[in-house]
């Protein structure tokens, strides 16, 4: 046997076939155990080589790793529902983000420090510091539970910082900004398709089980609220509404015909999906997003038609009965009913919460909930009343001090992004992309006010991550101008050639 042959994998298996078979068998058992019973010590040990291989590939193909994160973040609830994910839903997302940040630190020459030092980083830092101090909050008298605090803080604060850092570092060129928007649009269209599939073809077995569990909120007055690949219908509807806002605005402002068509199709699909969710808050998210755009557009030519179209749209829903034969339109129209029983229940719950929170200015503590606040505790009621809103959830767990901090930091980072769009960006299409992102951020914040969806997957990476891109737009505007000019020239050349071919065919 020559040296080359003996060093080959085939040569090794020929001489050590038994060992290879045993290792392969152990690895297969570990993967099966990971998929069926979750993480065990045996599975973890046997899959270490796979993790090491993935880390090596991640270093070599960094952008592929980023897009993997983006897709996993979008589909994680779908994968969990079908039990394709043997890990806690937030773990793959967090692991990929930390891996990408570790790669960036190692490849330190590629970091753009000047782009990260901005208002959004400062505000997120303030919020993260506040949530870190919340570990000392012992309002309920249960002692300090670092594990429970971290489980809550990583979802309430740290994932916002991860999204900002990862997107600022890796989405650093005009091409990547466009790819970010395109991938977002493709995933939104898939979500719309899956809602259509649920509506026209039917629910799968895992989805039927979910409906049995959540039927009280997803089958209302005989109307089924579709949830697609999301955690629930409210999350789906608000995400689709906010996504539709950015796609419409990009379609309006881009100078490229193919992009206009692509984003318009994505916007229409997202609008249809919003209605299929039956989420009334989503309608107001859509309206709020376009109201902000009327201001950010800086153009009467755009502002007046948008105002007229959406004014008529709201008037038709609020003051007429047009379309009442459609159950989803009836459901959305009920959002204008001030005597709605659901809204009254929320108001009653919030009044009860307010009385308790007068004695808890720091809230009941991050990580404290119905599972660890005992029945005899003074603040037990706060832990069991459904918050029905992300803002109320933050208020309950961090108190008036926490919700004020969150509101101030959120407003300042949004105002900073709007300032950039309004005053610092000159290119109209780049300005449109930035304005669309700001409007979508407003829309999802309104969704968080009406429902507990703001920190749900996939919203943080999409909306906080995209807002971070607005802050880097002044740095890439010159490159954007060159890239756009090249694409417009190619578009005009194709148009010219097509016209010449058409003329030649007539001769």
Beta strands, then each sheet from edge to edge (+ up, - down):
strand 1: 219-220
strand 2: 223-224
sheet 1: 1+ 2-
end
